[in-house]
Structures are given as structure tokens and as C-alpha cells.
């Protein structure tokens, strides 16, 4: 018998959805541990769709950081 804990929506959980480390950890867990695992008595399940969304979020984050870095390097003046 598996019990799952339902956590209500909190502002902290909203911040974790935009944190790139959250998406990185979910991908590592999926590929290293598997799609289903339990920790501290809680059952966690990851689907392929969630992993794809995490991968796309990481790609978007990397792209945005690249564009910001390129923009800053083009504005640098060396004296």
C-alpha cells in the first residue's frame, strides 16, 4: 500500500517551479534512480512528460543566460 502526501500550493513551491536547479535535480533523479522511488516514506513518481518539460525549461534558461552574456560582451569597451 502506497501513501502519497498532498502538499497545498505555497508561494515557495511557485518559486521552485522557476528555479533551474529544481529542473536539473528532477532530470537527474529520473535518469539515475528511475521514474518511481520513495524517500522518507513518500512515494515520488516522474513521468516522461515532466522530464521533457524540465529539459525544455533548462534549455530556455541556458538560452536566456547566453543571450544576456552575449549582450554584455558586445557592450564592453576595452581601454
N, CA, C and O atoms as CSV, one atom per row, in Angstrom:
chain,resi,resn,atom,element,x,y,z
A,1,UNK,N,N,0.840,-1.159,0.000
A,1,UNK,CA,C,0.000,0.000,0.000
A,1,UNK,C,C,0.897,1.238,0.000
A,1,UNK,O,O,1.813,1.343,0.816
A,2,UNK,N,N,0.632,2.177,-0.919
A,2,UNK,CA,C,1.415,3.398,-1.022
A,2,UNK,C,C,0.574,4.584,-0.573
A,2,UNK,O,O,-0.590,4.721,-0.952
A,3,UNK,N,N,1.178,5.426,0.230
A,3,UNK,CA,C,0.532,6.659,0.646
A,3,UNK,C,C,1.273,7.822,0.015
A,3,UNK,O,O,2.503,7.852,0.009
A,4,UNK,N,N,0.535,8.768,-0.511
A,4,UNK,CA,C,1.163,9.967,-1.058
A,4,UNK,C,C,0.712,11.155,-0.244
A,4,UNK,O,O,-0.433,11.226,0.202
A,5,UNK,N,N,1.607,12.070,-0.060
A,5,UNK,CA,C,1.334,13.268,0.719
A,5,UNK,C,C,0.972,14.396,-0.227
A,5,UNK,O,O,1.754,14.735,-1.116
A,6,UNK,N,N,-0.191,14.975,-0.050
A,6,UNK,CA,C,-0.617,16.099,-0.859
A,6,UNK,C,C,-0.222,17.395,-0.155
A,6,UNK,O,O,-0.723,17.703,0.927
A,7,UNK,N,N,0.676,18.145,-0.777
A,7,UNK,CA,C,1.135,19.402,-0.199
A,7,UNK,C,C,0.353,20.539,-0.850
A,7,UNK,O,O,0.300,20.620,-2.077
A,8,UNK,N,N,-0.252,21.414,-0.056
A,8,UNK,CA,C,-1.000,22.524,-0.649
A,8,UNK,C,C,-0.062,23.483,-1.376
A,8,UNK,O,O,1.134,23.531,-1.091
A,9,UNK,N,N,-0.615,24.244,-2.316
A,9,UNK,CA,C,0.176,25.196,-3.082
A,9,UNK,C,C,0.672,26.312,-2.165
A,9,UNK,O,O,-0.122,26.995,-1.518
A,10,UNK,N,N,1.962,26.486,-2.118
A,10,UNK,CA,C,2.578,27.525,-1.309
A,10,UNK,C,C,3.369,28.459,-2.208
A,10,UNK,O,O,3.779,28.059,-3.297
A,11,UNK,N,N,3.594,29.704,-1.774
A,11,UNK,CA,C,4.417,30.605,-2.593
A,11,UNK,C,C,5.823,30.054,-2.829
A,11,UNK,O,O,6.420,30.321,-3.873
A,12,UNK,N,N,6.357,29.294,-1.880
A,12,UNK,CA,C,7.691,28.705,-2.060
A,12,UNK,C,C,7.685,27.690,-3.186
A,12,UNK,O,O,8.666,27.577,-3.921
A,13,UNK,N,N,6.599,26.954,-3.335
A,13,UNK,CA,C,6.545,25.975,-4.421
A,13,UNK,C,C,6.424,26.676,-5.772
A,13,UNK,O,O,6.860,26.138,-6.790
A,14,UNK,N,N,5.839,27.861,-5.788
A,14,UNK,CA,C,5.773,28.623,-7.034
A,14,UNK,C,C,7.166,29.085,-7.434
A,14,UNK,O,O,7.499,29.099,-8.619
A,15,UNK,N,N,7.977,29.460,-6.464
A,15,UNK,CA,C,9.352,29.870,-6.768
A,15,UNK,C,C,10.192,28.689,-7.235
A,15,UNK,O,O,11.073,28.845,-8.080
A,16,UNK,N,N,9.922,27.519,-6.690
A,16,UNK,CA,C,10.729,26.368,-7.084
A,16,UNK,C,C,10.438,25.925,-8.512
A,16,UNK,O,O,11.263,25.241,-9.117
A,17,UNK,N,N,9.294,26.293,-9.062
A,17,UNK,CA,C,8.995,25.905,-10.442
A,17,UNK,C,C,9.825,26.690,-11.448
A,17,UNK,O,O,10.029,26.216,-12.566
A,18,UNK,N,N,10.306,27.867,-11.089
A,18,UNK,CA,C,11.141,28.644,-11.999
A,18,UNK,C,C,12.620,28.505,-11.669
A,18,UNK,O,O,13.458,29.062,-12.379
A,19,UNK,N,N,12.960,27.781,-10.620
A,19,UNK,CA,C,14.351,27.571,-10.249
A,19,UNK,C,C,14.954,26.504,-11.165
A,19,UNK,O,O,14.451,25.382,-11.217
A,20,UNK,N,N,16.034,26.844,-11.891
A,20,UNK,CA,C,16.617,25.851,-12.803
A,20,UNK,C,C,17.186,24.633,-12.075
A,20,UNK,O,O,17.234,23.549,-12.658
A,21,UNK,N,N,17.614,24.775,-10.836
A,21,UNK,CA,C,18.147,23.632,-10.099
A,21,UNK,C,C,17.068,22.580,-9.835
A,21,UNK,O,O,17.360,21.385,-9.792
A,22,UNK,N,N,15.835,23.023,-9.662
A,22,UNK,CA,C,14.729,22.084,-9.474
A,22,UNK,C,C,14.581,21.196,-10.703
A,22,UNK,O,O,14.392,19.986,-10.585
A,23,UNK,N,N,14.668,21.805,-11.882
A,23,UNK,CA,C,14.533,21.041,-13.122
A,23,UNK,C,C,15.735,20.127,-13.340
A,23,UNK,O,O,15.585,19.015,-13.847
A,24,UNK,N,N,16.922,20.587,-12.960
A,24,UNK,CA,C,18.109,19.758,-13.095
A,24,UNK,C,C,18.033,18.527,-12.192
A,24,UNK,O,O,18.353,17.417,-12.615
A,25,UNK,N,N,17.608,18.734,-10.952
A,25,UNK,CA,C,17.508,17.630,-9.995
A,25,UNK,C,C,16.443,16.623,-10.428
A,25,UNK,O,O,16.633,15.417,-10.269
A,26,UNK,N,N,15.336,17.102,-10.968
A,26,UNK,CA,C,14.296,16.161,-11.394
A,26,UNK,C,C,14.789,15.291,-12.548
A,26,UNK,O,O,14.454,14.109,-12.615
A,27,UNK,N,N,15.574,15.857,-13.451
A,27,UNK,CA,C,16.141,15.068,-14.531
A,27,UNK,C,C,17.159,14.055,-14.037
A,27,UNK,O,O,17.185,12.916,-14.503
A,28,UNK,N,N,17.996,14.467,-13.096
A,28,UNK,CA,C,18.995,13.552,-12.533
A,28,UNK,C,C,18.303,12.412,-11.794
A,28,UNK,O,O,18.689,11.252,-11.938
A,29,UNK,N,N,17.294,12.734,-11.013
A,29,UNK,CA,C,16.553,11.683,-10.297
A,29,UNK,C,C,15.914,10.697,-11.261
A,29,UNK,O,O,15.945,9.488,-11.031
A,30,UNK,N,N,15.339,11.204,-12.330
A,30,UNK,CA,C,14.655,10.331,-13.283
A,30,UNK,C,C,15.633,9.360,-13.936
A,30,UNK,O,O,15.344,8.169,-14.052
A,31,UNK,N,N,16.791,9.866,-14.362
A,31,UNK,CA,C,17.723,9.008,-15.088
A,31,UNK,C,C,18.601,8.176,-14.166
A,31,UNK,O,O,19.024,7.086,-14.550
A,32,UNK,N,N,18.887,8.658,-12.965
A,32,UNK,CA,C,19.766,7.906,-12.059
A,32,UNK,C,C,19.004,6.908,-11.194
A,32,UNK,O,O,19.459,5.780,-11.004
A,33,UNK,N,N,17.847,7.316,-10.669
A,33,UNK,CA,C,17.107,6.468,-9.729
A,33,UNK,C,C,15.973,5.728,-10.425
A,33,UNK,O,O,15.723,4.557,-10.138
A,34,UNK,N,N,15.304,6.388,-11.313
A,34,UNK,CA,C,14.174,5.776,-12.002
A,34,UNK,C,C,12.944,6.652,-11.896
A,34,UNK,O,O,12.971,7.703,-11.256
A,35,UNK,N,N,11.882,6.222,-12.518
A,35,UNK,CA,C,10.675,7.050,-12.554
A,35,UNK,C,C,9.869,6.970,-11.262
A,35,UNK,O,O,9.068,7.861,-10.980
A,36,UNK,N,N,10.071,5.908,-10.466
A,36,UNK,CA,C,9.379,5.770,-9.178
A,36,UNK,C,C,10.378,5.454,-8.084
A,36,UNK,O,O,11.176,4.525,-8.208
A,37,UNK,N,N,10.331,6.225,-7.016
A,37,UNK,CA,C,11.166,5.932,-5.861
A,37,UNK,C,C,10.503,6.514,-4.627
A,37,UNK,O,O,9.633,7.379,-4.725
A,38,UNK,N,N,10.919,6.036,-3.473
A,38,UNK,CA,C,10.371,6.578,-2.233
A,38,UNK,C,C,11.509,7.066,-1.364
A,38,UNK,O,O,12.603,6.500,-1.357
A,39,UNK,N,N,11.229,8.119,-0.637
A,39,UNK,CA,C,12.203,8.708,0.269
A,39,UNK,C,C,11.456,9.232,1.483
A,39,UNK,O,O,10.458,9.939,1.346
A,40,UNK,N,N,11.926,8.894,2.645
A,40,UNK,CA,C,11.332,9.292,3.923
A,40,UNK,C,C,9.851,8.916,3.967
A,40,UNK,O,O,9.033,9.650,4.522
A,41,UNK,N,N,9.521,7.795,3.393
A,41,UNK,CA,C,8.157,7.306,3.415
A,41,UNK,C,C,7.241,7.925,2.381
A,41,UNK,O,O,6.055,7.597,2.339
A,42,UNK,N,N,7.762,8.820,1.538
A,42,UNK,CA,C,6.946,9.443,0.496
A,42,UNK,C,C,7.274,8.815,-0.851
A,42,UNK,O,O,8.439,8.553,-1.151
A,43,UNK,N,N,6.262,8.576,-1.651
A,43,UNK,CA,C,6.448,7.996,-2.974
A,43,UNK,C,C,6.495,9.121,-4.005
A,43,UNK,O,O,5.593,9.956,-4.075
A,44,UNK,N,N,7.555,9.128,-4.799
A,44,UNK,CA,C,7.719,10.123,-5.854
A,44,UNK,C,C,7.626,9.413,-7.199
A,44,UNK,O,O,8.202,8.342,-7.389
A,45,UNK,N,N,6.900,10.016,-8.118
A,45,UNK,CA,C,6.802,9.480,-9.469
A,45,UNK,C,C,7.060,10.603,-10.460
A,45,UNK,O,O,6.513,11.699,-10.340
A,46,UNK,N,N,7.894,10.309,-11.429
A,46,UNK,CA,C,8.176,11.247,-12.512
A,46,UNK,C,C,7.750,10.601,-13.815
A,46,UNK,O,O,8.025,9.426,-14.060
A,47,UNK,N,N,7.078,11.374,-14.643
A,47,UNK,CA,C,6.690,10.880,-15.957
A,47,UNK,C,C,7.653,11.435,-17.002
A,47,UNK,O,O,8.411,12.367,-16.733
A,48,UNK,N,N,7.613,10.853,-18.184
A,48,UNK,CA,C,8.468,11.351,-19.260
A,48,UNK,C,C,8.096,12.784,-19.635
A,48,UNK,O,O,8.956,13.575,-20.022
A,49,UNK,N,N,6.828,13.106,-19.518
A,49,UNK,CA,C,6.385,14.469,-19.823
A,49,UNK,C,C,6.988,15.492,-18.876
A,49,UNK,O,O,7.395,16.573,-19.300
A,50,UNK,N,N,7.047,15.153,-17.593
A,50,UNK,CA,C,7.647,16.068,-16.621
A,50,UNK,C,C,9.137,16.261,-16.887
A,50,UNK,O,O,9.668,17.359,-16.724
A,51,UNK,N,N,9.797,15.196,-17.294
A,51,UNK,CA,C,11.224,15.296,-17.592
A,51,UNK,C,C,11.456,16.134,-18.848
A,51,UNK,O,O,12.413,16.905,-18.910
A,52,UNK,N,N,10.599,15.991,-19.834
A,52,UNK,CA,C,10.723,16.794,-21.053
A,52,UNK,C,C,10.475,18.262,-20.750
A,52,UNK,O,O,11.174,19.127,-21.278
A,53,UNK,N,N,9.492,18.558,-19.910
A,53,UNK,CA,C,9.238,19.950,-19.513
A,53,UNK,C,C,10.443,20.512,-18.770
A,53,UNK,O,O,10.827,21.659,-18.997
A,54,UNK,N,N,11.047,19.715,-17.881
A,54,UNK,CA,C,12.236,20.163,-17.163
A,54,UNK,C,C,13.393,20.418,-18.120
A,54,UNK,O,O,14.128,21.393,-17.966
A,55,UNK,N,N,13.555,19.539,-19.111
A,55,UNK,CA,C,14.622,19.718,-20.098
A,55,UNK,C,C,14.397,20.992,-20.910
A,55,UNK,O,O,15.340,21.742,-21.162
A,56,UNK,N,N,13.168,21.237,-21.315
A,56,UNK,CA,C,12.861,22.455,-22.080
A,56,UNK,C,C,13.070,23.706,-21.236
A,56,UNK,O,O,13.524,24.732,-21.742
A,57,UNK,N,N,12.737,23.622,-19.942
A,57,UNK,CA,C,12.974,24.764,-19.050
A,57,UNK,C,C,14.470,25.040,-18.913
A,57,UNK,O,O,14.887,26.197,-18.886
A,58,UNK,N,N,15.275,23.985,-18.828
A,58,UNK,CA,C,16.724,24.161,-18.754
A,58,UNK,C,C,17.280,24.734,-20.054
A,58,UNK,O,O,18.184,25.568,-20.023
A,59,UNK,N,N,16.750,24.296,-21.193
A,59,UNK,CA,C,17.178,24.866,-22.473
A,59,UNK,C,C,16.826,26.346,-22.566
A,59,UNK,O,O,17.629,27.147,-23.044
A,60,UNK,N,N,15.638,26.710,-22.114
A,60,UNK,CA,C,15.228,28.118,-22.127
A,60,UNK,C,C,16.122,28.943,-21.211
A,60,UNK,O,O,16.541,30.042,-21.576
A,61,UNK,N,N,16.416,28.421,-20.026
A,61,UNK,CA,C,17.287,29.130,-19.094
A,61,UNK,C,C,18.680,29.320,-19.685
A,61,UNK,O,O,19.247,30.410,-19.601
A,62,UNK,N,N,19.234,28.264,-20.283
A,62,UNK,CA,C,20.561,28.368,-20.890
A,62,UNK,C,C,20.565,29.369,-22.046
A,62,UNK,O,O,21.514,30.138,-22.201
A,63,UNK,N,N,19.512,29.360,-22.850
A,63,UNK,CA,C,19.416,30.304,-23.953
A,63,UNK,C,C,19.333,31.743,-23.483
A,63,UNK,O,O,19.988,32.621,-24.043
A,64,UNK,N,N,18.529,31.991,-22.453
A,64,UNK,CA,C,18.402,33.347,-21.910
A,64,UNK,C,C,19.729,33.814,-21.319
A,64,UNK,O,O,20.129,34.958,-21.531
A,65,UNK,N,N,20.411,32.945,-20.586
A,65,UNK,CA,C,21.703,33.312,-19.993
A,65,UNK,C,C,22.749,33.570,-21.079
A,65,UNK,O,O,23.580,34.467,-20.937
A,66,UNK,N,N,22.712,32.789,-22.163
A,66,UNK,CA,C,23.626,33.020,-23.273
A,66,UNK,C,C,23.372,34.370,-23.914
A,66,UNK,O,O,24.313,35.108,-24.206
A,67,UNK,N,N,22.093,34.703,-24.139
A,67,UNK,CA,C,21.771,35.993,-24.762
A,67,UNK,C,C,22.168,37.161,-23.870
A,67,UNK,O,O,22.651,38.178,-24.370
A,68,UNK,N,N,21.976,37.038,-22.575
A,68,UNK,CA,C,22.394,38.100,-21.651
A,68,UNK,C,C,23.909,38.251,-21.663
A,68,UNK,O,O,24.417,39.372,-21.689
A,69,UNK,N,N,24.640,37.132,-21.646
A,69,UNK,CA,C,26.095,37.195,-21.666
A,69,UNK,C,C,26.601,37.796,-22.974
A,69,UNK,O,O,27.527,38.607,-22.961
A,70,UNK,N,N,26.009,37.411,-24.098
A,70,UNK,CA,C,26.427,37.970,-25.388
A,70,UNK,C,C,26.141,39.457,-25.468
A,70,UNK,O,O,26.941,40.219,-26.010
A,71,UNK,N,N,24.999,39.876,-24.929
A,71,UNK,CA,C,24.648,41.298,-24.918
A,71,UNK,C,C,25.648,42.092,-24.085
A,71,UNK,O,O,26.051,43.187,-24.476
A,72,UNK,N,N,26.055,41.542,-22.928
A,72,UNK,CA,C,27.014,42.254,-22.072
A,72,UNK,C,C,28.393,42.312,-22.725
A,72,UNK,O,O,29.080,43.326,-22.604
A,73,UNK,N,N,28.813,41.256,-23.409
A,73,UNK,CA,C,30.121,41.262,-24.049
A,73,UNK,C,C,30.180,42.208,-25.233
A,73,UNK,O,O,31.245,42.746,-25.535
A,74,UNK,N,N,29.080,42.421,-25.898
A,74,UNK,CA,C,29.082,43.358,-27.034
A,74,UNK,C,C,29.137,44.804,-26.562
A,74,UNK,O,O,29.524,45.682,-27.332
A,75,UNK,N,N,28.763,45.070,-25.323
A,75,UNK,CA,C,28.767,46.436,-24.807
A,75,UNK,C,C,30.059,46.789,-24.081
A,75,UNK,O,O,30.218,47.926,-23.636
A,76,UNK,N,N,30.979,45.847,-23.952
A,76,UNK,CA,C,32.229,46.092,-23.223
A,76,UNK,C,C,33.170,46.928,-24.078
A,76,UNK,O,O,33.338,46.680,-25.272
A,77,UNK,N,N,33.777,47.919,-23.446
A,77,UNK,CA,C,34.809,48.700,-24.106
A,77,UNK,C,C,36.124,48.514,-23.373
A,77,UNK,O,O,36.194,48.697,-22.158
A,78,UNK,N,N,37.151,48.156,-24.096
A,78,UNK,CA,C,38.475,47.948,-23.514
A,78,UNK,C,C,39.278,49.209,-23.739
A,78,UNK,O,O,39.402,49.690,-24.865
A,79,UNK,N,N,39.824,49.743,-22.654
A,79,UNK,CA,C,40.603,50.988,-22.776
A,79,UNK,C,C,42.076,50.721,-22.657
A,79,UNK,O,O,42.880,51.651,-22.735
